[in-house]
């Protein structure tokens, strides 16, 4: 009798386990299929969510002045964003493409001449000798130098055109993300409730709201205080350089954007631009002085923008933000730069909150572990 009871219990356990395994397999297959379908839109939706969370306070201010009309406020905010951000960014990307095309065209010209290098170049430690030798050969026999390094130049051009294609695709993705973010902001209250319910379901009723505040605050801090400031400053530098007639404005824009995210002074970009402007001598002294002052101000404008746009400070260390930006750019192009910086910062703060046994940052303890 006991053996039959044991066999019956064993059969029930096996049947129950098999039932659970089949259910788990079906759920896993459904989740895998849904992810496969959603994967092409993942970056756009993540960026839309980041934009919606970041701009929602501004959206609410506009909505209050419009009598609470959420949809109209979203339309106005999206239209202003496309006008003042996407327009100049498209101009900088176009300038970058034109600079690369012009450089390739100059390399193909037979009459192109390179000035001889100064002897001081050879005195630079470690790399001076090699740089001097390559520069000297370019000044004497540029076609021969191009022929010698033909494979390396082709690989470099492929990389450059890949970056340009990525930036163009990223710009289109940004436009689409901005529009989707406007739709999200129009129903922001319901979205906030849904996000809090998800975090509460993942954790518990006490930690869910705190975790929601942590993620929201981190997104706004990184997007406004780091990425937003870097983008505004880079656009300002690029537009001034373009107005000053300095060549390769798009290249200066990209360098200023990367340095801004890395929290490196953008004066390192504006100083060579100023030197190039004075060396070219296309304008008069007064015009050069005016553009010099504007470029110096643009290179230092982050010192004014950061206190204005940083609501709570960026608790994530700058190396984390920089690694997220560079890793995101390597994985998903120029759009991934912004997504990577934000998501890696959120992941870092969530991990450190878990290390400290709770979302300490959300409860007001901002001491970095």
C-alpha positions in Angstrom: 0.0 0.0 0.0 2.8 2.3 0.9 4.6 1.6 -2.4 1.5 2.4 -4.4 1.1 5.7 -2.5 4.7 6.6 -3.2 4.2 5.8 -6.9 1.1 7.9 -7.0 2.9 10.8 -5.4 5.9 10.4 -7.7 3.6 10.4 -10.8 1.9 13.6 -9.5 5.2 15.3 -9.0 6.4 14.3 -12.4 3.2 15.4 -14.0 3.3 18.7 -12.1 6.9 19.3 -13.1 6.2 18.5 -16.7 3.2 20.8 -16.7 5.4 23.6 -15.2 8.2 22.9 -17.7 5.8 23.1 -20.7 4.3 26.4 -19.4 7.7 27.8 -18.8 8.8 26.8 -22.2 5.7 28.4 -23.9 6.2 31.6 -21.9 9.9 31.7 -22.9 9.1 31.0 -26.5 6.5 33.8 -26.5 8.9 36.2 -24.8 11.6 35.3 -27.3 9.2 35.9 -30.2 8.1 39.2 -28.8 11.7 40.4 -28.3 12.6 39.4 -31.9 9.7 41.4 -33.3 10.4 44.4 -31.0 14.2 44.4 -31.3 14.4 46.6 -34.4 12.6 49.3 -32.5 14.4 48.9 -29.2 16.8 51.8 -29.4 14.1 54.2 -30.7 11.7 53.2 -27.9 14.4 53.5 -25.2 15.4 56.9 -26.5 11.7 57.9 -26.7 11.3 56.9 -23.0 14.4 58.9 -22.0 13.2 62.0 -23.9 9.7 61.7 -22.4 11.0 61.3 -18.8 13.5 64.2 -19.3 11.1 66.6 -20.9 8.0 65.8 -18.9 8.4 68.6 -16.3 8.7 71.2 -19.2 5.8 69.6 -20.9 3.6 70.0 -17.8 4.6 73.7 -17.5 3.4 74.2 -21.1 0.3 72.2 -20.5 -0.6 74.4 -17.5 -0.4 77.5 -19.6 -2.6 75.9 -22.2 -5.3 75.0 -19.7 -4.2 71.4 -19.2 -4.3 70.3 -22.8 -1.7 67.6 -22.8 -1.8 66.8 -26.6 -1.4 70.4 -27.7 1.5 70.8 -25.2 3.2 67.7 -26.7 2.8 69.1 -30.2 4.3 72.4 -29.3 7.3 70.8 -27.4 8.0 68.4 -30.3 7.8 71.2 -32.9 10.2 73.4 -30.9 12.6 70.5 -30.4 12.7 69.6 -34.1 13.2 73.3 -34.9 16.0 74.2 -32.5 17.8 70.8 -32.1 17.2 68.6 -35.1 17.7 71.5 -37.6 21.2 72.6 -36.4 22.2 68.9 -35.9 21.2 68.1 -39.5 23.3 71.1 -40.6 26.3 69.8 -38.7 26.0 66.3 -40.1 25.7 67.7 -43.6 28.8 69.8 -43.0 30.7 66.8 -41.8 29.8 64.9 -44.9 30.8 67.8 -47.1 34.1 68.1 -45.2 34.9 64.5 -45.9 34.0 64.7 -49.5 36.1 67.8 -50.0 39.0 66.1 -48.3 38.7 63.1 -50.6 38.5 65.5 -53.6 41.6 67.4 -52.6 43.5 64.1 -52.2 42.6 63.2 -55.8 43.9 66.5 -57.2 47.2 66.3 -58.9 48.2 69.8 -58.0 47.6 69.4 -54.3 50.8 70.3 -52.4 51.7 69.8 -48.7 54.1 72.2 -47.1 57.3 70.8 -45.7 57.4 70.0 -42.0 59.3 72.0 -39.5 62.4 70.5 -37.9 60.7 71.0 -34.5 58.3 68.2 -35.4 61.1 65.7 -35.3 62.0 66.7 -31.8 58.7 65.6 -30.4 59.4 62.6 -28.1 58.4 59.1 -29.2 56.3 59.9 -32.3 58.2 63.0 -33.7 60.5 61.0 -36.0 57.7 59.0 -37.6 55.4 62.0 -38.0 58.2 64.0 -39.5 59.1 61.2 -42.0 55.5 60.7 -43.2 54.9 64.5 -43.4 58.2 64.9 -45.4 57.2 62.2 -47.8 53.8 63.8 -48.3 55.4 67.1 -49.1 57.8 65.6 -51.6 55.7 62.7 -53.2 52.1 62.8 -52.0 50.8 60.3 -54.7 53.5 57.9 -53.7 52.5 58.2 -50.0 48.9 57.6 -50.9 49.9 54.5 -52.9 52.0 53.2 -50.1 49.2 53.5 -47.5 46.4 52.8 -49.9 44.9 49.9 -47.9 45.0 51.9 -44.6 43.4 54.9 -46.3 40.6 52.7 -47.7 39.9 51.2 -44.3 39.9 54.7 -42.8 37.5 56.0 -45.4 35.2 53.0 -44.8 35.2 53.8 -41.1 34.5 57.5 -41.8 31.6 56.7 -44.1 30.2 54.2 -41.6 30.2 56.9 -39.0 28.5 59.3 -41.4 25.8 56.7 -42.2 25.4 56.0 -38.5 25.0 59.7 -37.8 22.4 60.1 -40.5 20.5 57.0 -39.4 20.8 58.3 -35.8 19.4 61.6 -36.8 16.3 60.0 -38.4 16.0 57.8 -35.3 16.1 60.9 -33.1 13.3 62.6 -35.1 11.2 59.5 -34.8 12.0 59.1 -31.1 11.1 62.8 -30.4 7.7 62.3 -32.0 7.0 59.1 -30.0 8.2 60.8 -26.9 5.5 63.5 -27.6 2.9 60.8 -27.7 4.2 59.3 -24.4 4.1 62.7 -22.7 0.5 63.3 -23.7 -0.4 60.3 -21.6 2.4 60.8 -19.0 0.3 60.4 -15.9 -0.9 57.0 -16.9 2.6 56.0 -17.8 4.0 57.1 -14.5 1.4 54.9 -12.7 2.2 51.9 -14.9 6.0 52.3 -14.3 5.4 52.5 -10.5 3.2 49.4 -10.6 5.9 47.5 -12.6 8.6 48.4 -10.1 6.3 47.5 -7.2 5.6 44.2 -8.8 9.3 43.5 -9.3 10.3 44.5 -5.7 7.6 45.2 -3.1 5.2 48.0 -2.1 7.8 49.9 0.0 10.7 49.9 -2.5 8.7 50.2 -5.8 8.0 54.0 -5.5 11.6 54.7 -4.3 13.0 52.7 -7.3 10.7 54.6 -9.7 12.0 57.9 -8.3 15.6 56.7 -8.6 15.3 55.8 -12.3 13.4 58.9 -13.1 15.9 61.2 -11.3 18.9 59.4 -12.9 17.5 59.7 -16.4 16.8 63.4 -16.0 20.2 64.1 -14.3 22.2 62.3 -17.0 20.1 63.5 -19.9 20.0 67.1 -18.8 23.2 67.6 -16.9 25.6 65.7 -19.1 24.1 64.8 -22.5 21.9 67.8 -22.9 24.6 70.3 -21.9 27.1 68.6 -24.2 24.7 68.6 -27.2 23.7 72.3 -26.7 27.4 73.3 -26.3 28.5 71.3 -29.4 25.7 72.7 -31.5 26.6 76.2 -30.4 30.3 75.6 -31.2 29.4 74.1 -34.6 27.0 76.8 -35.6 29.5 79.6 -34.7 32.3 77.8 -36.6 30.0 77.4 -39.6 29.1 81.1 -39.5 32.7 82.1 -39.2 33.5 80.1 -42.4 36.0 77.8 -40.7 36.2 74.5 -42.7 35.2 71.1 -41.2 32.5 72.5 -38.9 30.9 69.1 -38.6 34.2 67.5 -37.4 34.5 70.2 -34.8 30.9 69.5 -33.7 31.5 65.8 -33.2 34.7 66.4 -31.3 33.0 69.0 -29.1 30.1 66.6 -28.4 32.5 63.8 -27.4 34.6 66.0 -25.2 31.4 67.5 -23.6 30.1 64.1 -22.6 33.6 63.1 -21.3 33.5 66.3 -19.2 36.7 67.6 -20.9 36.9 71.3 -21.6 35.5 72.1 -25.0 38.1 74.9 -25.3 40.4 72.1 -26.6 38.2 72.1 -29.7 37.5 75.9 -30.0 41.2 76.9 -29.6 42.3 75.1 -32.8 39.3 76.5 -34.6 40.3 80.0 -33.5 43.9 79.5 -34.7 42.6 78.1 -38.0 40.4 81.2 -38.5 43.2 83.7 -37.8 45.6 81.7 -40.0 43.2 81.6 -42.9 42.8 85.4 -42.8 39.5 85.4 -44.7 37.9 88.1 -42.4 39.0 91.4 -41.1 40.5 91.9 -37.7 37.2 93.1 -36.1 35.2 90.1 -37.4 37.9 87.7 -36.3 37.9 89.2 -32.8 34.1 88.9 -32.6 34.1 85.2 -33.6 37.1 84.6 -31.3 35.0 86.0 -28.3 32.0 83.9 -29.4 34.0 80.7 -29.6 35.7 81.3 -26.2 32.2 81.9 -24.7 30.9 78.7 -26.4 33.8 76.7 -25.1 33.0 77.8 -21.5 29.2 77.9 -21.7 28.9 74.5 -19.9 29.9 76.3 -16.7 26.7 78.3 -16.9 24.4 75.6 -18.4 25.2 72.8 -15.9 24.0 74.7 -12.8 20.9 75.6 -14.7 20.1 72.1 -16.0 21.4 69.9 -13.2 18.4 69.5 -10.9 19.8 67.0 -8.5 23.3 66.3 -9.8 24.7 63.3 -11.5 25.5 60.7 -8.9 27.1 58.3 -11.4 30.9 58.9 -11.8 32.0 60.5 -15.1 33.9 57.4 -16.2 30.7 55.4 -16.0 28.9 58.0 -18.2 31.8 58.1 -20.6 32.0 54.3 -20.9 28.3 54.2 -21.5 28.5 56.8 -24.2 31.4 55.2 -26.1 30.1 51.7 -25.7 26.7 52.7 -26.8 28.2 54.5 -29.9 30.2 51.4 -30.7 27.1 49.2 -30.5 24.4 51.3 -32.0 25.9 54.4 -33.6 25.5 58.0 -32.6 22.0 57.3 -31.1 23.5 54.6 -28.9 25.9 57.2 -27.4 23.0 58.8 -25.6 21.2 55.6 -24.7 24.3 53.9 -23.4 25.3 56.8 -21.2 21.9 56.9 -19.6 21.3 53.2 -19.1 24.8 52.5 -17.8 24.3 55.3 -15.2 21.0 53.8 -14.2 22.5 50.3 -13.9 25.4 51.7 -11.8 23.1 53.5 -9.4 20.7 50.5 -9.1 23.7 48.2 -8.3 25.1 50.6 -5.7 21.7 51.0 -4.2 21.4 47.2 -4.0 24.9 47.0 -2.4 23.8 49.4 0.2 20.7 47.3 0.9 18.1 49.6 -0.6 17.6 52.5 -3.0 19.5 54.9 -0.8 19.8 57.5 -3.5 16.1 57.8 -3.9 15.6 58.3 -0.1 17.9 61.3 0.0 21.3 59.8 0.8 23.5 60.9 -2.0 26.9 59.9 -0.5 28.8 58.0 -3.1 29.9 54.6 -1.8 
